[in-house]
């Protein structure tokens, strides 16, 4: 699982049929600027209503591709939660 910040949206008028109706967001890994050196942003599917500026939890790989029962979609990343707060216990 990854954490990151939603930094934008992707609009695609033509895409794989299985992706119709799914919102695509750009996620920058890490929660703060200091957590992000050299980590490229990526596109993730959102079904929970995240938006630009939200900190999110993302799952990747086969878990992301299996969001619909009995059907695998061409998805590499799926937003699975919107983060309210983080406590690392270090201060």
TIDORO-274888 format. One record per residue (C-alpha): residue number from 1; y, x, z; residue in one letter. Coordinates in steps of 0.05 Angstrom, whole numbers. Each point is the difference from the previous one (the first is absolute). Layout:
+-----+--------+--------+--------+-----+
:   n :     c2 :     c1 :     c3 : res :
+-----+--------+--------+--------+-----+
: NUM :      Y :      X :      Z :   A :
...
+-----+--------+--------+--------+-----+
//
This chain:
+-----+--------+--------+--------+-----+
:   n :     c2 :     c1 :     c3 : res :
+-----+--------+--------+--------+-----+
:   1 :      0 :      0 :      0 :   X :
:   2 :     70 :     24 :    -16 :   X :
:   3 :     69 :    -19 :     26 :   X :
:   4 :     63 :      0 :    -40 :   X :
:   5 :     65 :    -34 :    -19 :   X :
:   6 :      9 :    -49 :    -58 :   X :
:   7 :     53 :     30 :    -45 :   X :
:   8 :     -2 :    -45 :    -61 :   X :
:   9 :    -36 :    -50 :    -44 :   X :
:  10 :    -37 :      4 :    -65 :   X :
:  11 :      6 :    -56 :    -51 :   X :
:  12 :    -52 :     -5 :    -55 :   X :
:  13 :      0 :    -59 :    -48 :   X :
:  14 :    -67 :     22 :    -30 :   X :
:  15 :    -56 :     25 :     45 :   X :
:  16 :    -74 :     -7 :     12 :   X :
:  17 :    -19 :    -74 :      9 :   X :
:  18 :    -26 :     13 :     71 :   X :
:  19 :     70 :     24 :     20 :   X :
:  20 :     36 :    -64 :    -21 :   X :
:  21 :     40 :    -28 :     58 :   X :
:  22 :     -5 :     63 :     43 :   X :
:  23 :     64 :     34 :     23 :   X :
:  24 :      5 :     75 :    -13 :   X :
:  25 :     42 :     43 :     46 :   X :
:  26 :     16 :     75 :      2 :   X :
:  27 :    -18 :     33 :     66 :   X :
:  28 :     25 :     68 :     24 :   X :
:  29 :    -51 :     30 :     48 :   X :
:  30 :     25 :     17 :     70 :   X :
:  31 :     44 :    -39 :     48 :   X :
:  32 :     59 :     48 :      2 :   X :
:  33 :     33 :     49 :    -48 :   X :
:  34 :    -33 :     58 :     38 :   X :
:  35 :    -69 :    -29 :    -11 :   X :
:  36 :      8 :      0 :    -77 :   X :
:  37 :      3 :     71 :    -26 :   X :
:  38 :    -34 :      3 :    -68 :   X :
:  39 :    -35 :    -67 :      7 :   X :
:  40 :      9 :    -41 :    -64 :   X :
:  41 :     14 :    -74 :      3 :   X :
:  42 :    -54 :    -47 :    -27 :   X :
:  43 :     -9 :    -73 :    -21 :   X :
:  44 :    -35 :    -48 :     47 :   X :
:  45 :    -19 :    -73 :     -6 :   X :
:  46 :     33 :    -45 :     52 :   X :
:  47 :    -28 :    -68 :     20 :   X :
:  48 :     32 :     -5 :     69 :   X :
:  49 :     74 :     -4 :    -17 :   X :
:  50 :     26 :     71 :     11 :   X :
:  51 :     67 :     20 :    -30 :   X :
:  52 :     45 :     59 :    -13 :   X :
:  53 :     15 :     37 :     65 :   X :
:  54 :    -62 :    -25 :     37 :   X :
:  55 :    -47 :     51 :     31 :   X :
:  56 :    -71 :    -18 :    -20 :   X :
:  57 :    -74 :     17 :     10 :   X :
:  58 :    -38 :     13 :    -65 :   X :
:  59 :    -75 :      5 :    -14 :   X :
:  60 :    -25 :     36 :    -61 :   X :
:  61 :    -62 :      7 :    -42 :   X :
:  62 :    -57 :    -50 :     -2 :   X :
:  63 :     27 :    -41 :     58 :   X :
:  64 :     63 :    -14 :    -40 :   X :
:  65 :    -38 :    -18 :    -63 :   X :
:  66 :    -42 :    -52 :     37 :   X :
:  67 :     55 :    -48 :     22 :   X :
:  68 :    -32 :    -59 :    -36 :   X :
:  69 :    -70 :    -21 :     20 :   X :
:  70 :    -50 :     16 :    -54 :   X :
:  71 :     50 :     33 :    -46 :   X :
:  72 :     25 :     72 :     -3 :   X :
:  73 :     71 :     10 :    -26 :   X :
:  74 :     31 :     63 :    -30 :   X :
:  75 :     39 :     15 :     64 :   X :
:  76 :      6 :     67 :     36 :   X :
:  77 :     46 :    -20 :     57 :   X :
:  78 :     10 :    -65 :     40 :   X :
:  79 :     52 :    -15 :     53 :   X :
:  80 :    -38 :    -28 :     60 :   X :
:  81 :     54 :     -3 :     53 :   X :
:  82 :     75 :      2 :     14 :   X :
:  83 :     15 :     48 :     57 :   X :
:  84 :     45 :    -27 :     56 :   X :
:  85 :      1 :     63 :     42 :   X :
:  86 :    -35 :     66 :     11 :   X :
:  87 :    -11 :     35 :     67 :   X :
:  88 :    -28 :     70 :     -3 :   X :
:  89 :      6 :     10 :     75 :   X :
:  90 :     40 :     64 :    -10 :   X :
:  91 :     66 :    -19 :     27 :   X :
+-----+--------+--------+--------+-----+
//
